[in-house]
Amino acid sequence: MEATQLNRRLDPLFEALDRIDGPTEPTQETLRLTAPPTYAHRFLVGHIATFLQANPHFYVSLEVNSAEDVIRRVQDDRSDLGMSGVDLTREGIKLTPYRYSEAACAMPSGHELADLDVIQAQDLHNQPLIALSRRHSRRAQLERVLTNSRSFPKIVAEASTSFAAVDLAREGLGVTVVNPFPVAQYRSEDVVFRRFASPIEYRTYFVTSDHKPTPAIARAFIRHLRLHTPKMPFTKPT
């Protein structure tokens, strides 16, 4: 009885201390994440879902931007973490390698070049080709490789993302040369991918600020991606 009365007298004190100390539940942390469409759609969306399921007290705000805007957002402290496939060195930015990929050709399964294990530049001569838009530096790089090999495909369409280029190839318009990461993970059942023998290579980077420490939630998401990115052909971790 005395203990019960003591607890009643102390309850108001404990309630007051709780109000001073604040809530005991963990504070919701927010990750401000930004990436170009090729990485944001499907690939990052899936990993964000599993990340939040494993960490229900976290919150992710995803912005889809061009590679240049990804760098700019991290520079301006509007994003904590970015992902980019372009080596854009800027003041105050740190690029941490994530994936390395070889160039790959994508085409419908019944395409005449699908029987080859490796496609050479000469194999694309006179072939219908879906090219990346000219604003991409990879377009000029591919054109140099083809010209040096005296290979002149017929450009039938352009696309601004590798997903769009591969989807056009799937529809039977022709062949496209792309970074297979991560598009090959989602299109391998519909499209044949073959290694394209060339000096073209791709690197995917994590983009963080070089002026301040990377937030713990951003470091946690980087670890999550490294641990859960599946093995794929043409690409490997760095």
trRosetta pair geometry for C-beta under 8 A, 3 or more apart (Angstrom, degrees):
i j d omega theta_ij theta_ji phi_ij phi_ji
1 4 5.7 -54 -151 32 31 112
1 5 6.5 28 153 -15 64 104
2 5 5.8 -55 -150 38 33 110
2 6 6.3 36 151 -22 66 105
3 6 5.6 -53 -148 35 33 113
3 7 6.4 35 153 -21 65 103
4 7 5.8 -51 -150 33 32 111
4 8 6.6 33 151 -20 63 103
5 8 5.7 -52 -152 33 35 113
5 9 6.6 31 152 -17 66 104
6 9 5.8 -57 -152 37 34 109
6 10 6.2 22 154 -13 68 111
7 10 5.8 -63 -144 43 31 105
7 11 6.4 52 154 -46 66 92
8 11 5.8 -32 -150 1 31 118
9 12 7.7 -56 177 25 35 98
9 13 8.0 24 135 -5 62 112
10 13 5.2 -59 -162 40 57 117
10 14 6.1 54 145 -22 84 102
11 14 5.8 -57 -147 37 33 108
11 15 6.3 32 157 -19 67 106
12 15 5.6 -55 -146 37 33 113
12 16 6.3 35 155 -21 66 104
13 16 5.8 -55 -151 34 31 111
13 17 6.5 30 152 -17 65 105
14 17 5.6 -53 -148 37 34 112
14 18 6.4 40 152 -24 65 102
15 18 5.6 -49 -150 31 33 114
15 19 6.7 33 152 -19 63 101
16 19 5.8 -53 -153 33 34 110
16 20 6.6 32 150 -18 65 104
17 20 5.6 -54 -150 36 36 112
17 21 6.1 25 156 -12 70 110
18 21 6.0 -60 -141 44 29 104
18 24 7.6 -53 -144 -36 97 102
19 22 7.9 36 -179 -72 27 30
21 24 7.7 30 114 -73 119 75
25 57 7.9 -173 166 -116 90 120
26 57 4.6 8 89 -153 124 158
27 57 7.7 87 85 175 29 116
28 57 5.7 -142 -106 -179 59 68
28 58 7.2 139 -161 -122 70 15
28 59 5.3 45 168 -17 112 118
29 57 6.9 56 16 127 84 87
29 58 5.4 -32 69 -118 90 69
29 59 6.8 -179 88 27 40 80
29 215 7.7 169 -176 163 120 126
29 216 7.5 -61 -158 75 161 98
29 217 4.6 -177 136 -63 129 138
30 58 7.7 141 -95 -170 26 64
30 59 4.6 -32 -102 78 73 103
30 60 7.4 156 -159 -91 61 22
30 61 6.2 21 -176 -7 109 107
30 217 7.3 141 84 81 20 168
31 58 6.6 16 -10 -178 107 111
31 59 7.2 177 20 88 69 50
31 60 4.8 -18 64 -111 103 73
31 61 7.1 -175 87 28 52 67
31 80 5.9 -107 -155 56 61 135
31 81 6.6 -19 -173 24 101 120
31 215 7.4 -171 -109 88 72 132
31 217 4.6 -138 -71 130 96 119
31 218 5.9 145 -133 -77 102 65
31 221 5.8 92 -140 -33 161 144
32 61 5.1 -15 -112 66 62 109
32 63 7.5 14 -178 -3 81 112
32 78 6.9 -135 156 146 145 47
32 79 4.6 -145 126 -131 102 51
32 80 4.7 115 52 0 84 88
32 81 7.3 146 83 27 58 69
33 44 7.2 180 145 -178 137 137
33 48 7.5 -157 54 -95 160 119
33 60 5.8 -7 9 -166 125 100
33 61 6.8 159 27 79 72 52
33 62 5.1 -23 78 -104 103 66
33 63 7.1 175 93 24 50 71
33 79 6.6 83 -127 -159 8 108
33 80 7.1 -38 -69 57 53 87
33 81 5.3 -19 -111 74 73 96
33 82 7.4 148 -164 -93 54 39
33 83 7.9 16 -174 -8 95 97
33 221 7.2 -113 -87 147 129 168
34 62 7.4 147 -90 -162 39 51
34 63 4.2 -19 -106 69 90 101
34 64 7.6 -176 -153 -79 67 17
34 65 5.4 -1 -174 21 112 118
34 69 7.4 -115 170 120 135 87
34 70 5.0 176 120 -125 109 74
34 73 4.9 65 2 75 170 152
34 74 7.2 -143 48 -47 125 86
34 78 8.0 49 -39 104 143 91
34 79 4.2 -60 -4 -113 118 160
34 81 7.5 167 28 92 68 50
34 82 4.7 -25 73 -108 90 88
34 83 7.7 -169 95 22 50 66
35 39 4.2 -95 169 87 130 116
35 40 4.4 163 84 -64 104 86
35 44 5.6 144 41 -34 157 159
35 62 7.5 -35 25 -160 97 95
35 63 7.9 138 20 81 52 60
35 64 6.7 -31 74 -116 65 58
35 65 7.5 132 71 41 17 74
35 70 6.3 46 -109 -108 28 130
35 82 6.3 158 -77 -164 59 64
35 83 4.1 6 -110 51 110 101
35 84 7.5 -153 -133 -64 67 52
36 39 5.7 79 62 22 73 96
36 40 6.6 -152 96 -10 28 102
36 64 7.2 58 -163 -165 20 72
36 65 6.7 -70 -89 85 52 49
36 66 6.1 30 -108 -144 97 27
36 67 5.4 -16 -59 -62 129 69
36 70 6.4 -69 -42 -39 76 133
36 83 7.6 -110 20 93 74 83
36 84 6.9 86 -11 -118 109 61
36 85 7.1 -75 36 16 138 97
36 161 7.7 174 151 -114 109 106
37 40 5.5 -63 -125 43 29 108
37 41 5.5 9 -174 -4 72 113
37 64 5.7 57 -82 -172 65 118
37 161 5.3 -66 85 -99 120 148
37 163 7.2 -105 127 25 103 130
38 41 7.4 -49 -125 40 10 93
38 43 7.9 17 141 14 55 132
38 85 7.1 -27 76 -3 137 139
38 161 5.1 -178 -67 -160 93 105
38 162 5.4 56 -122 34 131 98
38 163 5.8 -178 -116 -17 73 101
38 179 7.8 66 165 72 154 117
38 182 7.5 148 156 34 84 79
38 183 6.9 -55 -159 -54 99 101
39 43 5.5 -76 -160 70 50 132
39 44 5.5 58 146 -30 78 114
39 83 4.8 -132 137 105 163 131
39 85 7.3 170 -43 -31 119 103
39 182 6.9 96 -115 9 61 114
39 204 7.4 135 -90 -146 131 127
40 43 7.5 70 52 57 6 88
40 44 5.1 -45 -130 41 37 130
40 45 7.0 63 162 -40 57 88
40 62 6.4 135 -148 173 107 120
40 64 4.5 -165 88 -106 174 97
41 44 7.7 37 8 39 15 89
41 45 6.4 2 -150 -13 30 124
41 64 7.5 42 -43 -116 83 138
41 163 7.0 -32 76 -38 127 170
42 45 5.9 -21 -83 38 6 113
42 46 6.4 5 172 -18 49 109
42 182 7.5 -159 100 99 107 123
42 186 5.5 6 163 -79 156 156
43 46 6.5 -69 -163 30 18 105
43 47 6.9 1 155 -4 59 111
43 182 4.2 106 -92 58 137 156
43 185 7.2 96 -96 60 96 139
43 186 7.8 -109 -61 -31 80 126
44 47 5.7 -63 -147 45 38 107
44 48 5.9 44 154 -27 72 104
44 62 6.8 148 125 -132 127 134
44 83 7.0 -170 -78 23 131 150
45 48 5.8 -51 -146 32 28 113
45 49 6.7 31 154 -22 60 103
45 62 7.7 50 -90 -133 69 178
46 49 5.8 -54 -156 29 32 113
46 50 6.8 19 154 -8 65 104
47 50 5.9 -54 -146 41 37 104
47 51 6.0 43 153 -25 67 109
47 221 8.0 99 138 -166 112 88
47 224 6.5 134 -179 127 104 109
47 225 5.7 39 -170 -97 154 79
47 228 6.4 150 -123 90 98 127
47 229 7.9 -10 -90 -76 135 72
48 51 5.5 -57 -145 37 30 116
48 52 6.2 23 160 -14 66 108
48 60 5.1 -135 -151 80 114 165
48 62 6.5 -56 -85 -57 160 132
49 52 6.2 -61 -148 39 25 103
49 53 6.3 27 154 -20 62 109
50 53 5.5 -51 -144 36 34 115
50 54 6.4 28 158 -13 65 107
50 224 7.4 169 100 -179 99 121
50 228 6.6 -169 97 -178 149 168
51 54 6.1 -64 -153 41 26 104
51 55 6.2 -25 163 29 65 110
51 58 7.0 -66 140 84 94 146
51 60 7.1 72 90 -46 127 140
51 220 7.8 123 -157 127 111 97
51 221 5.9 26 -141 -118 153 82
51 224 4.9 67 -101 163 102 168
52 55 6.2 -76 -129 66 30 76
52 56 6.7 69 170 -103 68 43
52 58 5.9 -131 -114 79 68 100
52 59 7.8 57 -119 -105 114 30
52 60 6.4 -106 -65 0 115 113
53 56 7.2 9 -149 -70 23 80
54 224 7.5 173 55 -118 143 124
55 58 4.1 32 121 1 115 120
55 220 7.1 74 -64 145 162 143
58 217 5.9 149 -131 -140 114 119
58 220 7.7 -138 -91 92 150 142
60 221 7.8 110 -102 -98 120 141
63 73 6.7 -180 82 -129 147 168
63 79 6.5 -110 36 -86 128 123
65 69 3.5 -114 170 95 126 123
65 70 5.3 167 83 -58 112 66
65 73 6.5 144 22 -21 166 134
66 69 4.7 90 52 10 77 103
66 70 7.1 -127 97 -12 41 85
67 70 5.5 -45 -151 24 34 117
67 71 7.0 32 153 -14 62 100
67 84 5.0 99 -144 -144 91 105
67 85 6.9 -90 -101 50 129 67
67 86 4.2 65 175 21 154 132
67 88 6.4 145 145 -16 105 136
68 71 6.0 -56 -159 35 34 109
68 72 6.3 30 148 -18 67 111
68 86 8.0 -28 -56 77 59 151
68 88 6.8 171 -102 -119 58 167
69 72 5.2 -53 -140 40 39 115
69 73 6.0 43 158 -25 70 102
70 73 6.1 -54 -149 31 25 109
70 74 6.8 17 156 -10 60 106
70 79 7.5 -63 -156 59 58 160
70 82 4.1 131 178 -165 99 135
70 83 7.1 -89 -157 59 147 39
70 84 5.1 172 93 -74 147 108
70 207 5.9 117 145 37 105 159
71 74 6.2 -64 -155 40 30 105
71 75 6.1 34 150 -24 67 111
71 82 6.9 -154 -71 90 37 167
71 84 6.8 27 -54 -68 86 158
71 88 5.0 -85 -61 99 153 132
71 90 5.3 112 175 6 127 146
71 93 5.9 -11 -153 -108 91 158
71 207 6.3 -117 -97 -155 59 149
72 75 5.4 -54 -146 36 32 118
72 76 6.1 16 160 -8 67 111
73 76 6.1 -62 -142 45 27 100
73 78 4.5 -88 -159 74 78 105
73 79 4.1 48 132 1 112 117
73 82 6.6 132 70 -76 107 126
74 77 7.6 32 -176 -77 33 30
74 78 7.7 -90 -63 53 22 68
74 79 5.1 -58 -75 74 63 99
74 80 7.7 14 -120 144 84 5
74 81 7.4 40 -102 -121 115 9
74 82 4.9 -97 -44 -10 126 123
74 93 6.2 89 100 -117 121 96
74 207 5.0 -150 -18 135 164 107
74 208 6.6 -142 -162 -137 135 17
74 209 5.8 -160 169 -62 91 73
75 90 6.1 -59 -80 122 129 137
75 91 7.6 70 -132 81 116 69
75 92 5.5 98 -133 88 79 122
75 93 6.0 -45 -77 -64 87 103
75 209 7.6 141 -103 -107 29 85
77 209 6.8 25 -89 -80 76 145
77 212 7.9 45 -104 23 114 139
79 82 5.6 75 115 -61 140 91
80 208 7.5 -5 161 -128 56 83
80 209 8.0 -69 -148 -5 45 106
80 214 7.3 103 175 -157 92 69
80 215 5.1 -38 -156 20 137 124
80 217 7.3 39 118 78 162 98
80 218 4.6 -141 138 -66 115 130
81 206 6.5 -35 -161 -167 98 96
81 207 6.9 129 -171 71 46 65
81 208 6.1 -16 -110 -89 66 83
81 214 7.4 63 -81 -153 96 106
81 218 4.2 165 -51 -141 124 113
81 221 6.5 177 62 72 170 133
81 222 7.2 -146 -139 -56 143 97
82 206 7.3 133 76 -170 52 48
82 207 3.4 -23 68 61 103 120
82 208 7.6 -170 28 -62 76 41
83 98 7.4 -31 -136 15 97 161
83 204 6.7 5 -176 -180 95 101
83 205 7.2 165 -153 84 50 50
83 206 6.3 -31 -99 -106 68 51
83 207 6.7 -149 -67 8 17 94
84 88 6.7 -71 154 23 155 106
84 95 7.5 -73 61 -123 116 107
84 204 7.3 169 88 -154 35 60
84 205 5.3 -18 64 59 83 97
84 207 5.4 53 1 -41 113 125
85 179 6.2 169 -167 71 148 177
85 202 6.0 -9 -168 -173 109 109
85 203 7.1 156 -153 85 61 42
85 204 5.1 -32 -97 -100 76 73
85 205 7.5 164 -93 15 25 77
86 137 7.4 115 -131 22 106 122
87 95 6.9 90 -135 178 67 173
87 203 6.7 47 -63 64 104 118
87 205 7.3 108 -97 -22 61 140
88 93 7.7 -12 104 103 83 160
88 95 8.0 146 59 -72 56 135
89 93 7.1 180 -157 75 41 114
89 95 7.2 -86 -94 -6 68 130
90 93 4.4 53 66 11 90 133
92 209 6.3 -26 165 -153 87 76
92 210 5.3 -169 -166 49 34 96
92 211 5.0 -13 -143 -30 95 114
93 207 6.3 -24 -165 -161 107 94
93 208 7.7 138 -159 76 59 35
93 209 7.1 -61 -107 -119 45 37
93 210 5.9 -5 55 -9 6 108
94 207 7.4 144 76 -157 54 45
94 208 5.0 -26 64 70 104 84
94 209 6.9 25 13 107 98 15
94 210 4.3 131 -43 -75 95 90
95 205 4.2 -20 -166 -169 95 149
95 206 7.4 144 -159 71 46 48
95 207 6.2 -16 -102 -100 67 67
96 205 6.1 131 60 -164 41 81
96 206 4.3 -19 61 58 103 101
96 207 8.0 -160 22 -68 78 24
96 208 6.8 19 -6 11 115 110
96 222 7.7 12 90 -144 144 142
97 100 7.2 10 -175 -55 120 89
97 203 5.9 -58 -129 -171 96 118
97 204 7.7 94 -160 76 57 50
97 205 6.0 -50 -97 -104 37 76
97 238 4.0 -61 140 101 122 129
98 203 7.9 124 45 175 66 74
98 204 4.7 -62 68 102 107 91
98 205 6.0 158 2 -118 98 19
98 206 5.4 108 -55 -28 119 85
98 225 7.3 -17 -155 121 127 131
98 226 7.5 -125 -146 -84 85 85
98 237 7.2 -65 169 -143 47 73
98 238 6.5 52 78 46 11 94
99 181 5.3 -145 133 154 149 167
99 202 8.0 1 108 111 93 92
99 203 7.0 166 85 -154 55 48
99 204 4.2 19 47 39 97 114
99 229 7.5 -132 -77 164 120 161
99 235 5.4 7 -180 -177 117 113
99 236 7.1 155 -154 80 72 28
99 237 6.2 -57 -102 -109 62 42
99 238 6.3 158 -119 2 9 96
100 201 6.8 -6 -171 176 89 114
100 202 7.3 148 -161 84 44 57
100 203 5.6 -15 -104 -103 65 77
100 204 8.0 -138 -62 20 28 75
100 235 6.8 166 85 -152 44 64
100 236 5.7 -17 60 62 92 78
100 237 7.8 46 16 136 82 10
100 238 4.8 95 -27 -58 101 118
101 104 7.8 -68 168 -13 107 104
101 179 5.4 90 90 -160 144 84
101 180 5.8 -167 -169 48 129 81
101 181 4.5 -145 -72 2 144 116
101 201 6.9 159 82 -166 51 67
101 202 4.3 -16 62 64 102 105
101 203 7.6 -176 21 -77 76 31
101 204 7.4 51 -8 -17 112 99
101 234 5.6 39 -159 137 86 89
101 235 4.1 -20 -98 -99 90 92
101 236 7.9 161 -82 17 50 55
102 180 7.5 7 72 16 64 118
102 195 5.8 1 119 -139 136 98
102 196 7.4 176 148 49 93 70
102 200 7.9 93 -170 93 55 74
102 201 6.2 -41 -109 -114 47 79
102 202 7.8 -129 -42 22 4 87
102 234 4.9 -115 54 -159 91 82
102 235 7.5 -140 19 -70 67 53
103 177 5.7 13 178 -178 115 100
103 178 7.4 149 -154 74 72 22
103 179 7.2 -60 -110 -87 58 47
103 180 7.9 128 -163 -18 23 91
103 195 7.6 92 84 -165 60 59
103 196 4.3 -60 113 63 102 115
103 198 5.5 -19 48 56 142 113
103 200 4.0 43 -42 91 138 114
103 201 6.9 -102 -27 -84 82 36
103 202 7.2 116 -73 -18 64 102
104 177 7.3 167 85 -149 33 58
104 178 6.4 -33 67 66 80 69
104 179 7.8 69 26 -160 91 14
104 180 4.0 38 21 -54 140 119
104 184 6.8 23 73 -69 163 130
104 193 4.7 10 167 -171 135 102
104 194 6.5 150 -162 73 82 32
104 195 5.9 -56 -107 -104 75 36
104 196 5.7 171 -120 -4 15 94
104 234 4.9 -31 -57 -120 127 161
105 113 7.0 -51 123 124 147 138
105 119 4.7 -7 7 41 146 153
105 124 7.8 -157 -110 -78 137 113
105 175 5.4 -9 -169 -174 109 114
105 176 7.1 152 -152 78 59 37
105 177 5.6 -32 -94 -94 68 69
105 193 7.1 154 77 -153 47 51
105 194 5.0 -18 58 62 98 89
105 195 7.8 15 15 96 83 11
105 196 4.9 114 -34 -69 88 105
106 165 7.5 114 56 119 128 91
106 166 4.7 -25 116 -122 164 89
106 169 4.9 124 111 81 94 161
106 170 7.8 -34 151 -51 113 75
106 175 7.1 151 73 -159 45 62
106 176 5.2 -16 55 61 95 90
106 177 8.0 173 14 -88 75 22
106 178 6.0 -9 -2 24 119 117
106 180 7.7 149 -59 -103 107 87
106 183 7.7 -53 -69 116 154 127
106 184 7.8 -149 -90 -91 115 82
106 187 7.1 21 -148 113 137 138
106 191 4.9 18 -171 158 101 133
106 192 7.1 154 -152 79 52 48
106 193 5.4 -20 -96 -97 75 74
107 111 3.9 -50 148 16 126 163
107 113 6.0 85 28 66 168 107
107 114 5.9 -138 88 -68 118 92
107 169 5.4 -99 -105 180 38 118
107 174 7.5 -67 -118 149 93 36
107 175 4.7 -26 -81 -106 111 79
107 176 7.6 166 -69 20 65 63
107 191 6.7 139 64 -165 22 89
107 192 5.5 -29 68 62 76 96
107 194 7.6 -14 21 11 108 108
108 111 5.0 125 63 -37 74 97
108 114 7.5 -78 95 -55 50 136
108 169 6.7 -162 -36 152 68 74
108 170 6.2 113 -86 -140 80 36
108 172 5.5 8 -33 -90 148 65
108 191 6.6 -69 -96 -122 35 67
108 192 7.0 29 125 13 17 97
109 114 6.0 100 -165 -142 36 164
109 191 7.3 -151 -48 -137 72 23
109 192 5.1 122 -102 -37 54 109
110 114 6.9 167 132 18 3 148
111 114 4.6 115 65 -27 81 103
111 175 6.9 118 -169 -76 157 93
111 192 6.8 -142 36 45 109 128
112 115 7.2 -42 177 11 44 105
113 116 5.5 -40 -173 19 66 116
113 119 5.8 39 178 -106 124 121
113 123 5.9 108 -123 159 120 124
113 127 7.3 12 -35 -117 136 151
113 175 6.5 10 44 -86 147 139
113 194 7.0 -133 139 32 98 154
114 192 4.5 62 -129 81 109 168
114 194 7.1 -169 -128 -38 46 129
116 119 5.5 107 98 -78 137 69
116 123 6.7 -50 -10 -133 172 160
116 194 6.1 70 90 -163 86 157
117 194 6.8 169 171 -147 22 107
117 195 7.5 3 145 34 65 101
118 194 6.6 174 -113 169 24 101
118 195 5.0 -31 -118 76 80 101
118 196 7.8 148 -168 -103 71 15
118 197 5.3 59 167 -44 116 108
119 123 4.9 -119 -162 68 81 146
119 124 7.1 73 163 -49 117 91
119 175 8.0 -172 -169 -166 165 148
119 194 5.0 92 -17 109 106 124
119 195 7.1 175 25 87 74 47
119 196 5.3 -30 72 -107 100 64
119 197 6.9 -165 83 7 43 83
120 123 4.9 112 58 -10 71 101
120 149 7.4 -176 156 -157 92 153
120 197 5.2 -21 -101 50 62 122
121 124 6.1 -58 -168 27 43 110
121 145 5.4 -149 -100 146 137 93
121 146 5.5 -168 -166 -104 112 52
121 148 7.6 19 118 72 169 82
121 149 3.7 122 99 36 132 164
121 151 4.6 -168 148 14 86 151
121 196 7.9 74 -71 -177 62 94
121 197 7.3 -101 -22 78 73 84
121 198 6.4 94 -59 -83 103 108
122 125 5.7 -18 -169 -16 52 116
122 149 5.4 -124 -59 162 73 120
122 150 7.5 20 -105 73 88 78
122 151 5.1 -144 -104 -79 36 118
123 127 7.4 19 136 -25 63 142
123 151 7.7 3 40 -131 35 140
124 127 4.8 -94 -158 37 54 125
124 129 6.4 52 -174 -81 115 122
124 146 6.6 -73 82 -117 128 110
124 151 5.3 73 69 166 87 130
124 153 4.6 -45 155 -65 98 117
124 175 6.5 -125 -120 77 98 143
124 177 7.9 -32 -90 -46 154 120
125 150 7.6 9 -96 119 128 66
125 151 4.3 -110 -69 -141 84 75
125 152 6.0 40 -137 40 75 55
125 153 6.7 -120 -116 -68 19 58
126 152 7.1 42 -56 83 54 74
126 153 6.8 -68 23 -121 9 44
126 154 6.5 22 -160 -21 40 100
127 153 4.9 -39 64 -127 74 101
127 154 7.0 -153 94 27 27 81
127 174 6.4 130 152 -159 84 103
127 175 5.5 8 142 18 132 123
128 153 7.1 78 -172 180 4 101
128 154 5.3 -39 -99 76 51 101
128 156 4.6 6 -161 -18 100 135
128 173 6.3 -132 140 153 132 60
128 174 3.1 -126 112 -95 94 123
128 175 7.0 131 86 14 64 71
129 153 3.7 65 -24 134 131 142
129 154 6.4 151 14 69 84 42
129 155 5.2 -45 75 -96 97 56
129 156 6.7 144 56 10 41 82
129 174 5.4 -121 -68 143 15 140
129 175 5.8 -33 -110 69 64 81
129 176 6.9 118 -168 -94 65 50
129 177 7.8 -11 -156 -4 109 93
130 155 7.7 107 -109 -152 20 68
130 156 6.5 -48 -78 63 64 88
130 157 4.9 -13 -122 70 86 96
130 158 7.3 163 -170 -96 65 22
130 159 6.2 22 167 -2 109 112
130 165 4.9 158 124 -155 118 82
130 168 4.8 147 -121 95 155 128
130 169 5.7 -126 22 -61 139 84
130 173 5.8 75 -63 99 116 119
130 174 5.3 157 -26 71 82 105
130 175 7.1 -163 19 89 82 30
130 176 4.1 -41 69 -79 100 106
131 139 5.9 74 171 -129 109 100
131 142 7.3 -173 -136 83 97 144
131 155 5.1 -21 -9 -133 123 115
131 157 7.5 176 29 91 66 47
131 158 5.3 -30 75 -108 84 76
131 159 7.7 166 88 24 38 69
131 165 7.7 -92 114 -123 9 125
131 176 7.3 -170 -75 -131 23 85
132 136 4.3 -39 135 48 127 149
132 138 5.7 39 49 81 152 107
132 139 4.9 -132 77 -69 92 94
132 142 7.8 122 27 10 103 141
132 158 6.9 38 153 -160 13 81
132 159 6.4 -57 -115 71 48 69
132 160 7.2 77 -162 -127 75 23
132 162 7.4 -25 -91 -78 113 65
132 165 6.3 -49 -78 -64 69 145
132 178 7.5 124 -57 -102 112 80
133 136 5.7 106 69 -4 70 98
133 139 6.8 -97 96 -53 29 145
133 158 5.1 92 -88 164 60 119
133 159 6.8 -109 -35 94 83 23
133 160 4.7 5 -9 -95 133 68
134 139 5.3 -124 -117 93 42 161
134 140 7.7 70 -154 -50 72 84
134 158 7.5 -33 -22 -143 73 147
135 139 7.9 76 46 10 29 136
135 160 7.6 9 50 -128 116 93
136 139 4.9 106 76 -16 89 98
136 160 7.7 161 -39 -148 114 55
137 140 6.1 -53 -165 37 49 107
137 141 6.4 49 142 -21 73 108
138 141 5.2 -55 -145 39 40 117
138 142 6.1 42 156 -21 71 102
138 179 7.6 -102 -105 -35 163 99
138 200 7.0 78 -147 -151 93 124
138 202 8.0 2 -97 -89 133 103
139 142 6.0 -56 -152 35 27 108
139 143 6.5 26 152 -18 62 108
140 143 5.6 -54 -147 36 33 113
140 144 6.6 37 154 -22 65 102
141 144 5.9 -52 -153 31 31 111
141 145 6.7 31 150 -17 63 104
141 200 5.7 121 135 -104 124 104
142 145 5.6 -54 -152 35 36 112
142 146 6.3 32 154 -16 68 107
142 177 5.6 148 -123 78 136 140
142 198 7.9 27 -119 166 65 167
142 200 6.6 17 -81 -76 72 150
143 146 5.7 -55 -145 39 33 110
143 147 6.1 32 157 -19 67 109
144 147 5.8 -55 -141 39 29 109
144 148 6.2 29 160 -19 64 109
145 148 6.0 -59 -149 36 25 110
145 149 6.6 8 157 -4 61 113
145 198 4.8 15 -146 -144 150 127
145 199 7.1 -166 -96 35 115 84
145 200 6.5 -62 -45 -34 151 109
146 149 6.0 -72 -152 46 29 101
146 151 4.5 -101 -158 79 77 95
146 152 6.8 117 156 -84 115 39
146 153 6.8 -79 -142 2 146 94
147 150 7.4 30 -174 -77 35 32
147 151 7.7 -97 -58 49 19 64
147 152 7.9 54 -95 -81 58 80
153 174 7.9 114 179 179 124 136
153 175 7.6 -106 -137 60 147 108
154 174 7.8 -140 79 -113 85 149
155 158 7.2 24 175 -62 116 82
156 173 5.6 -164 100 172 134 101
156 174 5.3 140 30 -15 130 141
157 168 5.5 -134 90 -175 148 154
157 173 5.7 -4 8 159 133 150
157 174 7.5 169 25 30 98 119
159 162 7.8 125 106 -94 122 16
159 164 3.8 -171 -166 103 128 109
159 165 4.0 -165 56 -66 137 72
159 168 6.1 -160 -50 -4 135 135
159 176 7.7 -12 31 -127 126 147
160 164 6.5 37 48 41 61 145
161 164 4.7 93 61 7 86 101
161 165 7.0 -152 96 -5 46 87
162 165 5.4 -53 -144 39 37 114
162 166 6.1 36 157 -18 69 106
162 176 7.9 157 -148 135 67 132
162 178 4.0 117 -141 -160 109 129
162 179 5.7 -96 -76 50 158 79
162 183 5.0 -128 120 -30 112 148
163 166 6.0 -58 -148 39 27 107
163 167 6.3 27 153 -19 63 109
163 183 5.4 -164 -86 -110 64 115
163 186 7.9 -2 -121 75 102 132
163 187 7.9 172 -135 -43 67 132
164 167 5.6 -55 -146 37 31 112
164 168 6.5 34 154 -20 65 103
165 168 5.8 -54 -152 34 31 111
165 169 6.6 32 149 -18 63 104
165 176 4.2 158 159 -166 108 159
165 178 5.7 161 84 -73 134 127
166 169 5.4 -51 -150 36 36 114
166 170 6.4 44 149 -26 65 101
166 176 6.2 -127 -79 63 49 137
166 178 6.2 -67 -56 10 98 161
166 183 5.3 157 -5 164 157 139
166 187 5.2 46 147 157 137 179
166 191 5.8 -119 -176 0 99 176
167 170 5.3 -46 -148 30 35 117
167 171 6.8 36 152 -19 62 101
167 187 7.7 -123 -72 -110 63 135
168 171 5.7 -54 -155 33 35 112
168 173 4.9 -38 164 35 89 139
168 174 7.7 -6 130 44 99 79
168 176 7.0 91 71 -45 101 136
169 172 7.9 81 175 -47 35 12
169 173 6.4 -91 -95 54 33 86
169 174 6.3 -75 -113 81 74 48
169 175 6.2 48 -127 -131 119 23
169 176 4.7 -114 -53 4 128 105
169 191 6.2 70 101 -133 111 129
170 187 6.9 -117 -66 -159 131 117
170 190 5.1 15 -133 140 129 116
170 191 5.0 -82 -85 -73 92 107
177 196 5.4 49 -132 -72 106 170
177 200 7.5 67 159 75 124 162
178 183 6.5 -17 126 45 142 147
179 183 7.5 110 93 13 67 110
179 202 4.0 75 -117 -70 115 173
180 183 6.2 -113 -160 59 41 87
180 184 4.0 18 -179 -28 99 125
180 193 5.7 82 -120 -158 128 145
180 232 7.2 -170 128 140 109 123
180 233 7.2 -49 133 94 154 78
180 234 4.2 52 50 88 147 146
180 235 6.1 -146 83 -35 99 110
181 184 7.0 -36 -75 22 41 102
181 185 7.8 47 -132 -17 55 106
181 202 6.9 -171 40 98 105 131
181 204 6.3 -102 109 -28 130 136
181 232 6.7 139 -99 81 86 145
181 234 7.3 -154 -40 100 86 98
181 235 4.2 96 -62 -95 123 158
182 185 4.9 -29 175 18 85 123
182 186 7.0 61 129 -7 89 102
182 232 7.4 172 -139 -29 67 170
183 186 6.2 -75 -160 46 42 97
183 187 5.6 -3 162 11 82 123
184 187 6.3 -77 -125 55 29 88
184 188 5.5 54 175 -66 70 97
184 193 5.1 -6 -119 -45 115 165
184 232 5.8 128 87 -179 115 124
184 233 6.5 -102 144 61 153 87
184 234 6.5 115 -11 41 164 126
184 235 7.7 172 40 -2 131 119
185 188 6.9 -21 -133 -14 12 113
185 230 6.7 125 -127 61 123 116
185 232 5.5 -71 -73 -100 91 136
187 190 5.3 -71 -164 53 70 102
187 191 4.6 2 151 28 107 118
187 193 7.9 104 94 -48 100 112
188 191 7.0 -74 -111 62 21 73
188 193 6.6 -56 -111 3 79 117
193 233 6.8 154 95 86 127 125
193 234 6.8 -89 147 -20 131 142
195 234 6.3 178 -93 -101 83 100
196 200 7.0 -7 97 55 117 120
203 238 7.0 -12 -140 1 100 160
206 222 5.7 22 -111 -114 159 116
208 214 4.8 -26 -159 -95 147 111
208 218 6.8 124 -109 146 116 146
209 212 5.1 11 105 42 134 83
209 214 7.3 165 45 -84 78 66
214 218 5.0 -113 175 85 96 126
214 219 5.5 115 113 -56 116 92
215 218 4.6 94 63 5 84 103
215 219 7.1 -152 97 -4 45 85
216 219 5.6 -55 -149 38 35 111
216 220 6.2 39 151 -23 67 104
217 220 5.4 -49 -147 34 34 116
217 221 6.6 35 153 -20 64 102
218 221 5.8 -52 -149 34 33 109
218 222 6.5 37 151 -21 64 103
219 222 5.6 -50 -149 34 34 114
219 223 6.6 35 152 -18 64 103
220 223 5.8 -54 -152 36 32 111
220 224 6.4 38 149 -24 64 105
221 224 5.3 -49 -148 33 36 118
221 225 6.5 37 154 -19 66 101
222 225 5.9 -54 -151 35 31 109
222 226 6.4 28 153 -17 65 107
223 226 5.8 -56 -146 38 32 110
223 227 6.1 26 158 -16 66 112
224 227 6.1 -63 -148 40 25 107
224 228 6.0 -14 169 12 64 120
225 228 6.5 -79 -133 52 21 88
225 229 5.7 34 171 -43 67 105
226 229 6.6 -36 -131 10 20 110
226 237 6.7 80 -145 -135 84 138
229 237 7.1 133 75 -79 133 105
232 235 5.1 12 81 50 105 108
